[in-house]
Amino acid sequence: MERSTSTRKVEHGDENGVIVPIGGDDKRAEMEKGKAGEDDETNTESIERVFECKEVPPWQSQLTVRAFVVSFVLGVMFTFIVMKLNLTTGIIPSLNVSAGLLGFFFVKSWTKFLEKSGLLNQPFTRQENTVIQTCVVATSGIAFSGGFGSYLFGMSEIIAKESTEANNTQNIKNPALGWMIGFLFIVSFLGLFSVVPLRKIMIIDFKLIYPSGTATAHLINSFHTPQGAKLAKKQVRALGKFFSFSFLWGFFQWFFTAGDGCGFVNFPTLGLKAFENRFYFDFSATYVGVGMICPYLINISLLVGAILSWGIMWPLIQDRKGDWFSAELPASSLHGLQGYRVFIAIGMILGDGLYNFIKVLGHTLFGLYHQLRSKNSGSIIPGEGDSPTDRSYQSYDDQRRTELFLKDKIPTYVAVIGYVGIAIISAVALPHIFHQLKWYYIVVIYLFAPTLAFCNAYGCGLTDWSLASTYGKLAIFTIGAWAGASHGGVLAGLAACGVMMNIVSTASDLMQDFKTGYMTLASPRSMFVSQVIGTAMGCVISPCVFWLFYNAFHNIGTPGTQYPAPYALVYRNMAILGVQGFSALPKNCLTLCIVFFVGAIVINGIRDAVGKKKARFIPIPMAMAIPFYIGSYFVIDMCVGSLILFVWGKINKAKRDAFGAAVASGLICGDGIWTLPSSILALAGVNPPICMKFLSRTTNARVDAFLNS
C-alpha cells in the first residue's frame, strides 16, 4: 500500500486512519467517512453561513510569507518522518492531521502575538490554513513519490548486491545529491499541468467526492470556528506531550545501541525462537502510533500475513534447503529462501494491484459513460450519494463555493505550455541522467501520461484510491522489457517507474487540493501555486534528508539492519523479472507466486462480493504481503497501537475520537524527529556507550566461559 499520499489520506474528522505501503501502493480508503462528511453538510447548519461575515481574501493574499515559512519548517519535519518510514518498513500513515494541527497552531500563535503587540496586518484565515496544509503535504509527499525507499534507491549498488542479478555497471546508478535533485525537478511538475484544465469538470460538473480532500476541508473549517479552535488547542497540547515523550524515549534507547543487534529494538519479548522468526515487540513509538491511526482491519491483515509467512511458510521452505535450493547459498541470495520471500510478496502485490486497477478503471469508465449519457437529464454518477434533484437545486454553500471556485481561473494555455515545455525538457535531460532511458521511451510515456493521470484522478475522486505505484509497475515491465537486458533494462525500467509514478500521483494530489480549496473557499490559483511551491521545496528537502541518512548510516539498505529499505529490493527485483523473465526464480517459486497472485485476486473478489459489513472480517491481500519480506516486528507494534486505541474507546470513546489521532501523531513525529540528531551524532562519530544484547542461557554460559578464560 502507499501514499500515494501521501499520503494524502486523512485520519481526521471521525479519525479514520489509513496507511500507504510503498511497495504495493494502492491507497486503501475509508471512503464512507468522507462521504458522510458531505451528507452531514446537507442536514446541519450551513458551513458558509457561519463564515458569511468574514471576507474571503484575494488569491494573492492567501499566499503569505508566514504560510510558506511554516510550511517549510513542517515540511522538513515531516520529510524526516516519511523518510524514516520509507527506509524501515515502507508503511506511511497520513500526516494530514499533524500538518493541519501544527500549521494552525504555529500561525495562530504568531498572529495572536502580533495582535497583542498591535502589529497584526492580516488575520489568519482558513484559506491560508489550506495553503499551508497543501504545501506541507506536497513537500513531504516527494519523500514518497521520489522513490527513496523504492525505485530510486533500488538503482544503487547496495541494493544490486542484495539481489545478485543484473548487478553490472549499466544497471547501477548510485545516489548523488546533484542528479537526484535534478531528476525530481524534471519529473515532479508534469502531473500538475496535466489535469489543471479538468478542475471544473471534476469538481463542479461531475461533483466527485474526493473523500480525503473533503475530510481535510472539514478539518480546516472546524479549526476556524470558536468551538473547533478550542478543541484544536487541546489536541495540539496532547500532540506536544506525546511528541516529547516519543523524542525522549528515542534518545534514551540510543544509549544502548553501541553495536549490531543491540538495544531495545532487538528485545526478544516473545522468546528467542519467536525472535529468530522476527516476532517481537521492538518498542518503536513510531509504529505504535501508526497502529493507532490505521484501521483495525489493516493491522489484523498485517498480523495474518506475518503468521502465514514467518510463522508457517518460511520455516517449511527452510526445511527444503538442499532440495529446493542449494544449502551453500548465502542468506541474501535470491536463489535461496530470500527469493521466495521477495517474489511471493511481489506476486501478492501484483495480484492485488491488478484487481484494483481493473476495478477502479471499470468504475471510472462506467462513471464517465453514465455521466456523458445523462448529461442533460440531471442525473449523477453512481456513488456520489446525491439525489437527482441536486443539479437543479444548489444549496447556499454550493452556490457560494462554485462562484468563488470559477472566479480565479487558471488559463488553459498555461497548462498546455507547461506540460509541453516540461515534456520537451524531460526528453532532452533525462537521457543525460540515465543513458539507458532513451528519449523515445520518455516521449511514449508522456503521450499516455495525461490519459493515465486523468484516470487516476477520476478514480481517486470516486473511490479515494490512488493507483500511482500500479502505473509505476506497469512502466517497469513495459520499458524494462523494451530496453532489454543487454541495454540496461533494469535501470531503464526503474527510471521509467519514477517518471510515471510522479505524473499520476501529483495529478490526483492536485485534484484533492482543488476539492479542499473548493470547500474552504481557497482559490484554485492559490492551491496550484501552493502545490508547485511545496513540490519545489520537496525536490530539494527530500534528497538532502535522504543524503543525510545515506551518509550517516553506513549499513542502510542491508536486511536486518536499522534501515533495510525493503521495497528498494522489491522494486529492483520487479525490474529484473520484467527483463529476464521467470528464469530468475528459484525452484517451485513460480508456482507459489501464481498461487498467491490468484489468491490475492480471489480474496479481493470475495471482499467486494460479500458487502462492506462482512468484508470487515476478511483480510486485505496488499497488507498481508508487506510482512512477507520485512518480518513481523513492526506488526506487533502496530497491533499494540490498535489495542491501546480499542481499550481507550471502551473507557472513553469521546476522548479517543477527539484525541486519538493527535496522540498517535505525537508518537510518530517525536520518534521521527529523533532521527535528525541521531544522524548528526553518527556523522560526527559520536557512538552510543552501551550495547544491550540478549542471549540464550547456553550462549551466555559459553560467553562467560570464554571471558573467564
SVG drawing of the C-alpha trace seen along z (x, -y; Angstrom):
<svg xmlns="http://www.w3.org/2000/svg" viewBox="-35 -48 77 80">
<polyline fill="none" stroke="black" stroke-width="0.4" points="0.0,0.0 1.2,-3.5 0.7,-7.1 0.2,-7.9 -0.1,-10.1 1.0,-10.7 -0.1,-10.1 -2.9,-12.2 -5.1,-10.2 -6.9,-12.0 -7.2,-10.3 -9.3,-13.2 -12.9,-14.1 -14.0,-10.7 -10.3,-9.8 -10.3,-7.2 -6.7,-6.2 -5.1,-4.9 -1.7,-3.5 0.1,-3.7 2.6,-0.9 5.3,-1.8 5.6,1.3 2.2,2.2 0.8,-1.1 -2.9,-1.2 -4.3,-3.6 -7.0,-1.9 -9.6,-4.4 -12.3,-4.5 -14.5,-6.5 -17.7,-6.2 -16.4,-8.8 -15.6,-11.4 -18.9,-10.7 -20.7,-11.1 -19.0,-14.4 -20.7,-15.6 -24.0,-14.1 -23.9,-15.7 -23.5,-19.1 -26.9,-18.9 -28.5,-18.0 -26.8,-20.5 -26.2,-24.2 -24.7,-25.7 -20.9,-25.9 -20.7,-29.0 -23.4,-30.8 -21.0,-30.5 -18.3,-32.3 -20.6,-34.7 -19.4,-37.8 -15.8,-37.0 -14.4,-38.4 -12.6,-36.0 -9.1,-37.4 -7.9,-37.6 -5.8,-34.7 -2.6,-36.6 -3.3,-37.4 -3.8,-33.7 -0.2,-33.1 1.6,-34.7 5.3,-34.6 4.4,-33.2 2.4,-30.4 5.4,-29.3 7.8,-29.7 5.6,-27.4 5.2,-25.1 9.0,-24.8 9.6,-24.0 6.8,-21.4 7.9,-20.1 11.4,-19.4 10.0,-17.7 7.5,-15.5 10.1,-14.6 12.3,-13.2 9.4,-11.2 8.3,-9.9 12.0,-9.1 12.4,-7.0 9.2,-5.1 10.3,-4.7 13.6,-3.1 12.3,-0.9 9.1,0.8 7.6,-1.4 4.3,-1.8 3.3,-5.5 0.3,-6.8 -1.5,-10.0 0.2,-13.1 -2.6,-15.5 -3.9,-15.8 -0.5,-16.7 0.1,-19.2 -3.3,-20.7 -3.0,-21.0 0.6,-22.2 0.1,-24.7 -3.0,-26.1 -1.1,-26.2 2.0,-28.0 0.3,-30.6 -2.4,-31.2 0.2,-31.7 2.1,-34.1 -0.9,-36.2 -2.0,-36.3 1.4,-37.7 1.3,-40.3 -2.3,-41.2 -1.4,-41.9 1.6,-44.0 -0.6,-45.9 1.4,-44.8 -1.0,-42.4 -1.7,-43.3 -3.6,-40.3 -5.7,-37.8 -5.2,-34.0 -7.9,-32.6 -9.0,-29.1 -7.8,-29.8 -4.3,-30.4 -4.6,-27.3 -5.5,-25.4 -2.4,-26.8 -0.2,-25.5 -1.9,-22.1 -1.4,-21.7 2.2,-22.9 3.3,-20.7 1.8,-17.5 3.2,-18.3 6.6,-18.8 6.7,-15.6 5.0,-13.7 8.1,-14.0 9.8,-11.8 7.5,-9.0 7.0,-9.6 10.7,-10.4 11.4,-6.7 14.0,-7.0 12.7,-3.8 11.7,-2.1 12.7,-2.6 15.4,-5.3 17.3,-3.6 16.7,-0.3 19.1,-1.6 22.0,-1.7 25.0,0.7 23.9,1.6 20.6,3.0 22.1,4.5 24.4,6.6 21.4,7.9 19.6,9.0 22.7,10.7 21.2,10.5 21.7,7.8 24.3,6.1 26.6,4.9 27.5,1.3 24.9,0.5 22.1,1.4 23.5,-0.5 23.4,-4.2 24.5,-5.2 22.7,-8.1 24.2,-11.6 22.7,-14.8 23.0,-16.6 21.3,-14.2 18.6,-13.3 17.5,-16.9 17.7,-17.4 15.6,-14.3 12.9,-15.3 12.7,-18.8 12.3,-17.4 9.6,-14.8 7.6,-16.2 5.7,-19.0 4.3,-17.4 1.3,-15.8 0.2,-19.2 -0.2,-20.7 -1.8,-17.5 -5.1,-17.9 -5.5,-21.6 -7.9,-22.1 -10.1,-19.4 -10.7,-21.0 -14.1,-22.4 -15.3,-19.1 -14.1,-17.0 -15.2,-19.2 -18.3,-21.0 -19.7,-19.2 -19.0,-15.6 -19.2,-16.6 -16.6,-13.9 -16.4,-13.2 -12.6,-13.1 -13.1,-11.9 -9.6,-12.8 -9.9,-16.3 -13.4,-16.6 -12.3,-15.4 -9.3,-17.8 -11.7,-20.7 -14.0,-19.8 -11.0,-19.7 -9.8,-23.1 -13.3,-24.6 -13.8,-23.3 -10.5,-24.8 -11.7,-28.3 -14.9,-28.1 -14.7,-29.1 -15.5,-25.6 -13.2,-24.0 -10.3,-26.3 -10.7,-25.3 -10.6,-21.6 -7.6,-22.2 -5.7,-23.9 -6.3,-20.8 -5.3,-18.5 -2.0,-20.4 -1.3,-20.1 -1.8,-16.4 0.3,-16.1 3.1,-18.1 3.1,-15.9 3.4,-12.6 5.9,-14.2 8.1,-15.0 7.7,-11.5 8.5,-9.8 11.5,-12.0 13.0,-11.4 12.2,-7.7 14.2,-7.6 17.1,-9.5 17.1,-7.0 17.1,-4.0 20.1,-5.4 22.4,-4.9 22.0,-1.1 22.7,-0.7 26.5,-0.6 26.7,2.3 24.7,4.5 21.8,6.4 21.9,4.1 19.2,2.1 15.5,2.3 14.8,2.7 16.2,6.3 14.4,7.2 13.1,10.8 9.8,10.0 8.1,13.2 11.1,15.5 14.2,16.2 12.7,18.7 10.0,16.1 12.7,13.5 14.6,15.6 11.4,15.5 11.1,11.8 8.2,12.0 8.9,9.5 7.9,6.0 10.7,3.6 9.4,0.7 9.0,-1.6 6.9,-4.6 6.6,-5.3 4.8,-2.1 2.6,-2.1 1.4,-5.5 1.0,-4.2 -1.1,-1.3 -3.3,-3.8 -4.0,-5.6 -4.5,-2.6 -7.9,-0.8 -8.1,2.4 -8.6,4.4 -5.2,3.2 -3.4,4.3 -5.1,7.6 -4.3,8.2 -0.7,7.5 -0.7,9.9 -2.4,12.6 0.3,12.1 3.1,12.3 1.8,15.5 1.2,17.1 4.7,16.2 7.2,16.1 5.1,18.5 4.3,21.2 5.7,20.8 9.3,19.8 10.1,22.4 8.6,25.1 10.5,23.8 13.7,23.6 13.3,27.3 13.6,27.9 17.1,26.5 19.3,28.7 16.3,29.8 14.5,26.7 17.6,24.6 21.3,25.1 22.3,25.2 25.5,23.4 23.8,20.2 24.2,17.1 21.1,15.8 20.8,12.8 20.7,14.8 17.5,14.6 18.0,18.2 17.5,19.3 14.9,18.6 15.2,14.8 13.9,15.3 10.7,17.0 10.2,14.1 10.6,11.4 8.9,12.9 5.9,14.4 5.3,10.9 5.6,9.4 3.1,12.0 0.5,10.9 1.3,7.2 0.8,7.5 -2.4,9.6 -3.9,7.0 -2.7,4.2 -4.1,5.8 -7.5,6.4 -7.8,2.9 -6.5,1.4 -9.3,3.2 -11.9,2.4 -11.1,-1.3 -10.7,-1.6 -14.0,0.1 -15.6,-2.1 -14.1,-5.1 -15.2,-4.2 -18.7,-3.3 -18.9,-6.6 -17.8,-8.5 -20.3,-6.7 -23.1,-7.3 -22.1,-10.9 -22.0,-11.6 -25.1,-9.7 -27.2,-11.5 -25.5,-14.9 -28.7,-16.6 -31.0,-14.7 -29.7,-16.0 -28.5,-12.6 -25.2,-12.0 -22.6,-9.3 -23.1,-6.3 -21.5,-6.6 -22.0,-10.3 -24.8,-9.8 -26.8,-12.7 -30.3,-12.8 -31.2,-13.5 -32.5,-16.9 -29.2,-18.2 -28.2,-19.6 -31.4,-21.6 -31.1,-22.9 -27.9,-24.2 -27.6,-24.9 -26.2,-28.2 -22.9,-26.5 -22.6,-25.1 -23.6,-28.4 -21.0,-30.3 -18.3,-27.7 -19.0,-27.4 -19.0,-31.2 -15.5,-31.6 -14.1,-28.4 -14.9,-29.7 -13.8,-33.3 -10.0,-32.7 -9.5,-30.6 -6.1,-29.1 -5.8,-29.7 -5.7,-26.5 -2.8,-27.8 -0.7,-27.9 -1.4,-24.2 -0.6,-23.3 2.6,-25.4 3.7,-24.0 3.1,-20.4 4.7,-20.6 7.6,-22.6 8.4,-20.2 7.9,-17.2 10.5,-18.6 13.0,-19.4 12.5,-15.9 13.0,-14.2 16.3,-16.1 17.6,-16.0 16.6,-12.6 18.7,-10.6 21.7,-12.6 20.9,-11.4 20.0,-7.8 21.6,-7.0 19.6,-3.7 16.3,-5.7 16.1,-6.8 14.3,-9.9 11.7,-8.0 10.8,-5.9 10.1,-9.2 8.0,-10.5 5.8,-7.4 5.3,-7.7 4.3,-11.4 1.9,-10.6 0.0,-8.2 0.5,-10.1 -2.4,-12.6 -4.9,-9.8 -3.5,-7.8 -3.3,-10.9 -7.0,-11.6 -7.9,-8.0 -6.1,-8.1 -7.5,-11.5 -11.0,-10.5 -10.8,-7.1 -9.4,-8.8 -12.4,-11.1 -14.8,-8.2 -13.0,-5.8 -10.1,-7.6 -7.7,-5.0 -4.6,-6.3 -3.1,-3.6 0.2,-5.5 2.5,-2.7 0.5,-0.3 1.1,-2.6 4.7,-2.7 5.0,1.1 3.4,1.1 6.2,-1.3 8.8,1.0 7.7,4.0 7.0,2.3 10.0,0.0 12.3,2.6 11.3,5.3 11.5,2.8 15.1,1.8 16.2,5.4 18.7,7.0 21.7,6.1 20.9,2.4 20.4,1.6 16.7,2.6 16.6,2.9 17.8,-0.7 15.6,-2.0 12.5,-0.3 13.2,-1.8 13.7,-5.3 10.5,-5.0 8.7,-3.9 9.8,-7.2 8.6,-9.2 5.2,-7.6 4.6,-7.5 5.3,-11.2 3.0,-12.2 -0.1,-10.2 0.5,-10.7 0.8,-14.6 -2.3,-14.7 -4.6,-13.1 -3.0,-15.0 -3.7,-18.3 -7.3,-17.4 -7.7,-16.5 -6.3,-20.0 -8.8,-21.6 -11.6,-19.8 -10.3,-21.0 -9.9,-24.6 -13.4,-24.4 -14.9,-23.6 -12.8,-26.2 -13.2,-28.9 -9.5,-28.9 -8.7,-30.0 -7.7,-27.4 -4.8,-29.6 -3.5,-29.7 -3.9,-25.9 -2.0,-25.4 0.8,-27.8 1.0,-26.2 1.3,-22.8 4.0,-24.0 6.0,-25.7 5.5,-22.7 6.7,-20.3 9.7,-22.5 10.6,-22.5 10.3,-18.7 12.6,-18.4 15.4,-19.9 14.5,-18.8 13.9,-15.1 17.2,-14.4 19.0,-16.3 17.3,-14.3 18.0,-11.0 21.6,-12.1 21.9,-12.6 20.5,-9.1 22.7,-7.6 25.9,-9.0 25.1,-8.8 24.0,-5.1 26.5,-3.0 24.5,0.2 21.4,-1.4 19.7,0.9 21.0,4.1 18.4,6.6 18.2,7.0 19.6,3.5 18.0,0.4 17.2,-0.9 16.8,2.1 14.8,0.2 12.8,3.4 10.9,2.0 14.0,0.9 14.9,4.6 11.3,5.4 11.2,2.8 14.6,3.8 13.5,7.4 10.4,6.5 12.6,4.8 14.8,7.9 11.7,10.1 10.5,7.8 13.8,8.0 14.9,11.6 11.6,13.4 10.9,16.3 14.5,17.7 15.4,15.5 13.1,17.5 14.2,20.5 12.6,23.9 8.8,24.1 8.8,20.3 6.8,19.6 4.1,22.0 3.8,20.4 3.8,16.9 0.9,17.9 -1.0,19.3 -0.6,16.1 -1.2,13.9 -4.5,15.7 -5.2,15.8 -5.0,12.0 -7.4,11.6 -9.9,14.1 -9.7,12.6 -10.4,9.1 -13.3,10.5 -14.8,12.1 -14.4,8.9 -16.3,7.0 -18.9,9.7 -19.9,10.1 -20.5,6.4 -18.9,3.9 -20.2,5.3 -18.8,8.8 -15.7,7.5 -14.6,6.1 -13.7,9.6 -11.7,10.6 -8.0,9.5 -6.6,7.3 -4.1,9.0 -1.9,5.9 -1.5,5.6 -0.9,9.3 2.0,9.1 4.0,6.4 5.4,8.6 6.3,11.5 9.7,9.9 10.2,7.4 9.2,9.5 6.7,9.3 8.3,7.0 6.6,3.8 3.2,5.7 3.4,6.4 4.0,2.7 1.0,1.7 -1.3,4.3 -0.3,2.8 -1.3,-0.6 -4.7,0.8 -5.1,2.4 -4.4,-0.9 -7.0,-2.6 -9.6,0.2 -9.2,0.1 -9.3,-3.7 -12.5,-3.6 -14.1,-1.2 -13.1,-3.6 -13.9,-6.9 -14.9,-6.9 -15.5,-10.6 -11.9,-11.4 -10.5,-8.7 -12.3,-10.2 -11.1,-13.7 -7.5,-13.0 -6.6,-9.6 -5.1,-10.9 -3.3,-13.7 -1.7,-11.3 -0.7,-8.9 0.8,-11.8 2.8,-12.9 4.3,-9.4 5.2,-9.3 6.6,-12.8 8.7,-12.6 10.4,-9.4 10.8,-10.5 12.4,-13.8 14.9,-12.0 16.5,-10.6 17.8,-14.1 20.0,-14.4 20.9,-10.7 22.1,-11.2 24.2,-14.2 25.7,-12.2 26.6,-9.4 28.2,-11.8 30.2,-13.4 31.5,-10.0 29.7,-10.0 28.8,-6.4 26.4,-5.1 28.3,-4.0 26.4,-0.7 25.4,2.4 22.4,4.2 22.1,7.7 20.0,10.8 21.5,14.3 20.2,17.7 21.3,19.4 23.6,21.7 25.2,19.0 25.6,16.8 27.4,19.7 29.8,20.1 30.5,16.3 31.1,16.2 33.5,19.2 35.3,17.6 35.7,14.3 36.9,16.0 39.5,18.0"/>
</svg>
